[in-house]
């Protein structure tokens, strides 16, 4: 049974949310504030405490949450976490309602979403969309996350009112997996840009220009970038960024490498040089961040 996206049914969407971290918690809060019936589940009771004064209910397991909801949103850390909360006797798939929808907001391999979709379809005619997000906690709190969605049009239309409570824009990119590919390419580009920004500021220092002032000027010029702003605000090096973002960016670049290696050769003929250029820059940036992390831990 396919989800019904007609306006008359949108208000009745019951939403479950799993993954109440720094980004997931404000997403869940905005769904609640938008008036949707919401059920929450968390591994750690502390993540549920901020919702004590809301109309959200708390489930005892992911399966119990799924049984009470039409749409289950996952905002967990990685592929292993997605598989952990959806599989097993207490997982989302064990309780998913006939025709229920799972939205994967985590940044994971597209094949993880495709496998989940196949299992959900076989189990209960369930549907899956991949909908990774970008913008972090501030954007989530403001309802301005970029939501990159892959999935069939009817299911995406069904989910869109919920996504719009925390996302602007919400972009449908194509079939299942397209959202993850887009997010991974975005993160690979950001990783490469971080390395370029750090190299720029280091070169300026070597040529006698204060990195802070150089960053201030370039951020007002044609060479500006979000990555440069992050590196400049972190003191001109990757040291501080490495500890927080390094492991996640490392994961995402490795996933892009997997996608490129698995791609059909005829598809990649014209893209091979582009892939090599992007991934070489991203690998170099990651190597710098690993070096910085090792220095901090020494």
TAFEN-V307440 format. One record per residue. N is the residue number from 1. RES is the residue in three letters. SS is DSSP state (A for helix, B for strand, O for the rest). PHI is phi in radians with two decimals (999 if undefined). Layout:
# TAFEN-V307440
n=(N	N)
res=(RES	RES)
ss=(SS	SS)
phi=(PHI	PHI)
This chain:
# TAFEN-V307440
n=(1	2	3	4	5	6	7	8	9	10	11	12	13	14	15	16	17	18	19	20	21	22	23	24	25	26	27	28	29	30	31	32	33	34	35	36	37	38	39	40	41	42	43	44	45	46	47	48	49	50	51	52	53	54	55	56	57	58	59	60	61	62	63	64	65	66	67	68	69	70	71	72	73	74	75	76	77	78	79	80	81	82	83	84	85	86	87	88	89	90	91	92	93	94	95	96	97	98	99	100	101	102	103	104	105	106	107	108	109	110	111	112	113	114	115	116	117	118	119	120	121	122	123	124	125	126	127	128	129	130	131	132	133	134	135	136	137	138	139	140	141	142	143	144	145	146	147	148	149	150	151	152	153	154	155	156	157	158	159	160	161	162	163	164	165	166	167	168	169	170	171	172	173	174	175	176	177	178	179	180	181	182	183	184	185	186	187	188	189	190	191	192	193	194	195	196	197	198	199	200	201	202	203	204	205	206	207	208	209	210	211	212	213	214	215	216	217	218	219	220	221	222	223	224	225	226	227	228	229	230	231	232	233	234	235	236	237	238	239	240	241	242	243	244	245	246	247	248	249	250	251	252	253	254	255	256	257	258	259	260	261	262	263	264	265	266	267	268	269	270	271	272	273	274	275	276	277	278	279	280	281	282	283	284	285	286	287	288	289	290	291	292	293	294	295	296	297	298)
res=(UNK	UNK	UNK	UNK	UNK	UNK	UNK	UNK	UNK	UNK	UNK	UNK	UNK	UNK	UNK	UNK	UNK	UNK	UNK	UNK	UNK	UNK	UNK	UNK	UNK	UNK	UNK	UNK	UNK	UNK	UNK	UNK	UNK	UNK	UNK	UNK	UNK	UNK	UNK	UNK	UNK	UNK	UNK	UNK	UNK	UNK	UNK	UNK	UNK	UNK	UNK	UNK	UNK	UNK	UNK	UNK	UNK	UNK	UNK	UNK	UNK	UNK	UNK	UNK	UNK	UNK	UNK	UNK	UNK	UNK	UNK	UNK	UNK	UNK	UNK	UNK	UNK	UNK	UNK	UNK	UNK	UNK	UNK	UNK	UNK	UNK	UNK	UNK	UNK	UNK	UNK	UNK	UNK	UNK	UNK	UNK	UNK	UNK	UNK	UNK	UNK	UNK	UNK	UNK	UNK	UNK	UNK	UNK	UNK	UNK	UNK	UNK	UNK	UNK	UNK	UNK	UNK	UNK	UNK	UNK	UNK	UNK	UNK	UNK	UNK	UNK	UNK	UNK	UNK	UNK	UNK	UNK	UNK	UNK	UNK	UNK	UNK	UNK	UNK	UNK	UNK	UNK	UNK	UNK	UNK	UNK	UNK	UNK	UNK	UNK	UNK	UNK	UNK	UNK	UNK	UNK	UNK	UNK	UNK	UNK	UNK	UNK	UNK	UNK	UNK	UNK	UNK	UNK	UNK	UNK	UNK	UNK	UNK	UNK	UNK	UNK	UNK	UNK	UNK	UNK	UNK	UNK	UNK	UNK	UNK	UNK	UNK	UNK	UNK	UNK	UNK	UNK	UNK	UNK	UNK	UNK	UNK	UNK	UNK	UNK	UNK	UNK	UNK	UNK	UNK	UNK	UNK	UNK	UNK	UNK	UNK	UNK	UNK	UNK	UNK	UNK	UNK	UNK	UNK	UNK	UNK	UNK	UNK	UNK	UNK	UNK	UNK	UNK	UNK	UNK	UNK	UNK	UNK	UNK	UNK	UNK	UNK	UNK	UNK	UNK	UNK	UNK	UNK	UNK	UNK	UNK	UNK	UNK	UNK	UNK	UNK	UNK	UNK	UNK	UNK	UNK	UNK	UNK	UNK	UNK	UNK	UNK	UNK	UNK	UNK	UNK	UNK	UNK	UNK	UNK	UNK	UNK	UNK	UNK	UNK	UNK	UNK	UNK	UNK	UNK	UNK	UNK	UNK	UNK	UNK	UNK	UNK	UNK	UNK	UNK	UNK	UNK	UNK	UNK	UNK	UNK	UNK	UNK)
ss=(O	O	O	O	O	O	A	A	A	A	O	O	O	B	B	B	B	B	O	O	O	O	O	A	A	A	A	A	A	A	A	A	A	O	O	O	B	B	B	B	B	O	O	O	O	A	A	A	A	O	O	O	O	O	O	O	B	B	O	O	O	A	A	A	A	A	A	O	O	O	B	B	B	B	O	O	O	O	A	A	A	A	A	A	A	A	O	O	O	O	O	A	A	A	A	O	O	O	O	O	B	B	B	B	O	O	O	O	O	A	A	A	A	A	A	A	A	A	A	A	A	A	A	A	O	O	B	B	B	B	B	B	B	B	O	A	A	A	A	A	A	A	O	O	B	B	B	B	B	B	O	O	A	A	A	A	A	A	A	A	A	A	A	O	O	O	B	B	B	B	B	B	B	B	O	O	O	A	A	A	A	A	A	A	A	A	A	A	A	A	A	A	A	A	A	A	A	A	A	A	A	A	A	A	A	A	O	O	O	O	A	A	A	A	A	A	A	A	O	O	O	O	O	O	O	A	A	A	A	A	A	A	A	O	O	O	O	O	A	A	A	A	A	A	A	A	A	A	A	A	A	A	A	A	A	A	A	A	A	A	A	A	O	O	A	A	A	A	O	O	O	A	A	A	A	A	A	A	A	A	A	A	A	A	A	A	A	A	A	A	A	A	A	A	A	A	A	O)
phi=(999	-1.38	-1.08	-1.67	-1.57	-1.12	-0.93	-1.11	-1.71	-1.11	-1.16	-1.59	-1.09	-1.70	-1.94	-1.86	-2.36	-2.23	1.99	-1.70	-1.47	-1.10	-1.71	-1.16	-1.05	-1.17	-1.12	-1.08	-1.07	-1.23	-1.11	-1.06	-1.14	-1.35	1.71	-1.33	-1.16	-2.21	-2.11	-2.06	-2.51	-2.51	-1.12	-1.90	-0.96	-1.07	-1.25	-1.58	-1.00	-1.12	-1.76	-1.06	-1.63	-1.80	-1.50	-1.18	-1.80	-2.03	-1.65	-1.48	-2.81	-1.03	-1.12	-1.12	-1.06	-1.08	-1.16	-1.68	-2.26	-1.65	-2.28	-1.94	-1.74	-1.96	-2.31	-1.66	-1.30	-2.69	-1.01	-1.07	-1.21	-1.04	-1.17	-1.18	-1.44	-1.70	-1.65	1.44	-1.17	-1.91	-1.46	-0.97	-1.10	-1.20	-2.01	-1.04	-1.28	-0.94	1.36	-1.15	-2.10	-1.98	-1.93	-1.67	-1.51	-1.15	-1.63	-2.43	-1.19	-0.96	-1.14	-1.08	-1.22	-1.17	-1.12	-1.07	-1.12	-1.11	-1.17	-1.13	-1.12	-1.21	-1.32	-2.73	1.00	-1.27	-2.16	-2.31	-2.15	-1.75	-2.50	-1.08	-2.17	-2.45	2.40	1.33	-1.00	-1.03	-1.18	-1.10	-1.09	-1.54	1.27	-2.13	-1.11	-1.48	-1.94	-1.88	-1.95	-2.15	2.71	-1.25	-1.05	-1.14	-1.22	-1.10	-1.08	-1.09	-1.40	-0.95	-1.05	-1.24	-1.03	-1.20	-1.22	-2.25	-2.13	-2.82	-1.59	-1.93	-1.99	-1.52	-1.75	2.51	-1.20	-0.89	1.83	-1.15	-1.13	-1.15	-1.02	-1.10	-1.12	-1.16	-1.15	-1.03	-1.26	-1.15	-1.13	-1.08	-1.06	-1.07	-1.12	-1.05	-1.11	-1.11	-1.10	-1.11	-1.14	-1.04	-1.21	-1.15	-1.14	-1.05	-1.05	-1.13	-1.65	1.57	-1.89	-1.02	-1.04	-1.09	-1.27	-1.07	-1.06	-1.06	-1.23	-1.14	-1.17	-1.82	-2.04	-1.26	-1.60	-1.16	-2.82	-1.08	-1.11	-1.09	-1.05	-1.16	-1.18	-1.09	-1.25	-1.66	1.66	1.58	-2.26	-1.59	-0.98	-1.24	-1.17	-1.02	-1.19	-1.59	-1.63	-0.92	-1.08	-1.20	-1.16	-1.02	-1.01	-1.20	-1.16	-1.08	-1.18	-1.10	-1.03	-1.07	-1.11	-1.13	-1.14	-1.58	-1.20	-1.08	-1.02	-1.16	-1.21	-1.57	-0.86	-1.50	-1.76	-1.06	-1.10	-1.08	-1.10	-1.08	-1.11	-1.12	-1.27	-1.12	-1.13	-1.18	-1.08	-1.08	-1.12	-1.12	-1.08	-1.13	-1.21	-1.09	-1.08	-1.13	-1.11	-1.12	-1.15	-1.19	-1.47	-1.23)
